Amino acid sequence: MSIDERAVVDSSAIIADGVTIGPFCVIGPDVEIGENTWIGPHVVINGPTRIGKENRIFQFSSIGEIPQDKKFHGELSKLEIGDRNTIREYATINRGTDDGGGVTRVGNDNWLMAYIHVAHDCIVGNDIIMANAASIAGHTVVDDHAIMGGFAVTHQFTTIGSYAFCGLGSVITRDIPPYVIVNGNPAEPHGINVEGLKRREFSKESIKAIRKAYKLLYRSGLPLEEAKQQITDLAADHQEVQVMVDFLNTMRRSIVR
């Protein structure tokens, strides 16, 4: 453990072995930081916040601050961050609210670039990229392996599906199904994230099936329920398409279409 003498660490904070805390950090009460996490200078972490192991949190980030929600009046809420995340300069990640279940969660192996914002009650999965200044509003869900380009933003209660790609400056007001590329204001669909799927070693057959599901959803002219049924039939032989079926059956704000 290495805590700079100029840092302020509350006596109730739990700091694991191998943690580094840089100068001028402020670590508040009810904060737990896991093994081998590195925290640069001028980082503020307030609790209740739990941070896993081997994270890297860069200077001037604000982690676990109270939610930016006028309905919040000091009720108990918390932030949970997993393992091996990189959180770059000036990132802000807020705790949850009573209305949203009381917790904001960030998973594992995420790459959260400078100036990103994760609002109250958001659920961020694993292996996600949020590029510079991307922001997700309260209650947003970002599923595993999704990518948000710089300055992309979401409306409250939206969901971004796994392997989806949101282009630079996208304004996302409705749910984005898995694998889909969106761009624009408001965000509109522009095909599937083929390059991302290739990098994840999806087979040619799987990509072909996902492309067919996309065409059924967006280019067939079918009503949504009929398109869903045909995609469900396609999923019987292609497990990757079942991910899209599950998403369509649980969407919260309708989908970009």
N, C-alpha and C positions, 0 to 999 in steps of 0.2 A: 504494500500500500504506500502511495506517495501523495500526500496532501500538502500543497504549497502553504507556507505559513501565512500568506496573505489571504487565503480563502477563509470563508466563514461557514462552518459546518455545524448544524444543530446537534446537540449532544444525543438526541433521540434517533438521529439518522443511522441506518445500518449500512455500513460500507464494507464490502467483501474484500478478500485478499486480491492483490494485484490491481486494484483500482488506482487511477491517477486523476487527481483533481488539481486543475491549474490555478494560477493566481487570480484573485478577485472574484472567484465563484462564490455563490451563495446557495447553500444546500439547506433547505428548511426542514421542519419537523415532519415525521412520518414519511420519510423518503428511504427507499431501499435501492441500493445500487449493486449489481451483480459483479462477479469476478471478472477481472481484466478489462473492465470498461475504462475508456479514456475520456476525460472531460477537459476540454480546453479552457482558456481563460475567459472570465466574464460570463460564465453560464449561470443562469438562475434556474433552480429546480425546486418547486414547491410540492408539498404532499397533500393528500395521500397519493404517492406515486411509487410504482414498482418498475424498476429497470433491470433487465436481464444481464447476461454476461457478454463480454467482448463487443460492446457497442462503442461507437466513436461519436462524440457530440462536440461540435466545433463552437467557436467563440460567439458570444452574444445571443445564443439561443435561449428561449424561454420555454421551459418544460414543466407541465403540470400546473400552470396558472389557472385561476378560476375561469369558467366559461364566459364568453362574450354573449350572454343571454340575459335580457332584462327580467326574465322570469326567475332567474337564479337569486336566491336569498340566503345563501350560506349553508344550504343543506349538504350533508355528507356526499361526496362524489370522489371519483378517483381516476387515475390514468395508469394503464398497464402497457409496458413496452417490452417486447421480447428480446431476442438475442441477435448479435452480429449486425445491427443496423448502423448505417452511416447517416448522421443528421448534421447537415452543413450549417454555415453561418446564418444567424438571424432567423432560424426556424422557430415557429411557435406551434406548440401542441398543447391543447387545453384539456382540462378534466371534463367529466361528464356532467349531466344534470339529472335531477330526480325524474323528470318527465321522460328522459331517454334511457332509463335503466341505470343511471348513475355511474357509467364507466365509459371512457374512451379507450380503445385498444389499438395497438400497433403490433404487428406480428414480428416475424424474423426475416433477416437478410434483405431489408429494404434499403433503398438508396434515395434519401430525401435531401434534395439539393437546397441551395441558399434561398432564404425568404419564403419557403413553403409554409402553408398554414393548414393544420389539422384541427378542425373545430370540435366542439363538444359532441360526445356520443357517436363519433365516427368509429367505424370498424375498418381498419386497414389490414389487409392480409399479409401474405409473404412474397418476397422477391418482387416487390413493386418499385417502379421508378416514378418519382415526382420531380420533374425538372424545375429549374429556377422559377420561383414565384407562383407555382401551381398552388391552388387553394381549394379545399373541400369544405363546404358548409356543413352545418350541424346535421347529424344523423346520416351522413353519406356512408355508403359501403363501397370499398374498393377491393375486388376479389384478387386472388393470387395472380402474379405475373402481368398485371395490367401496367400500362405506361401512360403517364400524363405529361404532355409537352409543356414547355414554359408558358406561364400565364394562363394555362387552362384552369377553368373554375367550374364548380358544380352548384346547382340549386340544392336546398335542403331535401333530405330524404331520397336522393337519387342513388342508384346503384350502378357501378361500372363493373362489367363482367370480366371474368378471367381472360387473360391474353388480349383484351381490348387495347386499342391505341387511340389516344385523344391528341389530336394535332395541336400545334402552337396556337394559343389564344382561343381554344374552343370554349364555348359557353354551353354547358351541359345542363339542360333543364328536364330531361327525361332519361330513363334507364338505357344503358348501352349493353346489348347482349354480348356474350362471350365472343371473342375472336374478331369483333367488328372494329374497323377504323372509322373514326368520326372527325369532322373538322368544321369550323365555321361558327357563326353566331346568328341563330341558334345552331348547335352542332347537327350535322346531317351525315348519314352513312356514306362511306366511299369504299366499299369492298371489305375484304378480310385481311387480317394482319399476316400475310403470307411469310414475310421475312422473319417475323417474330416466331412463327410456328416452325420454320425451317431451323432456326437457331435452337429451338427446343427439341429438335430431332423428331418432329411429327413426320410420319411417313407420307409419301406421295398420295397413297390411297386415302389416308385420313384427311389431308388437305383438300383433296378432291371432294370428299363427302361434306366437309365443312363449307366449301364453296357452293355446293349444291343446296345445302340448307340455307345459306345466305340468299341465293337466288330465289328460293321458294318464299322467303320472308320478305324480300325487298323488290324483286323484279317480276314475279309471277302475276301480279295483279290480283292475287287471291285475298279475300278477307282474312284478317288475322287468325281467326279460329280455324279456318280451313288450312291456312299455311302451317299452323301449329300441328294440326293432325298429320299432314304429310311429312313434316319434319320428325314427328314422333315415329312414324313408320320407318323413316330412314334411319333413325337411331337404333332400331332393332338390330341392325347389322354393323353399326358404327358407334362404339362407346363414346367417342369424342363428341358426337352430335348430341348425345344424351345430356351433356353439360348445358347445351343451349336449350333443350327441352325443359330441363329443371328450372333454368333461369326464367323462361317465358311463363312458367306456371306459378312463379313466386314474385314476379315484378311488382314494384310498388307505385310507380308513377307513369305507367305505360312506357313504350320504348320509342327511341328515335326512329322515325319511319317517314 
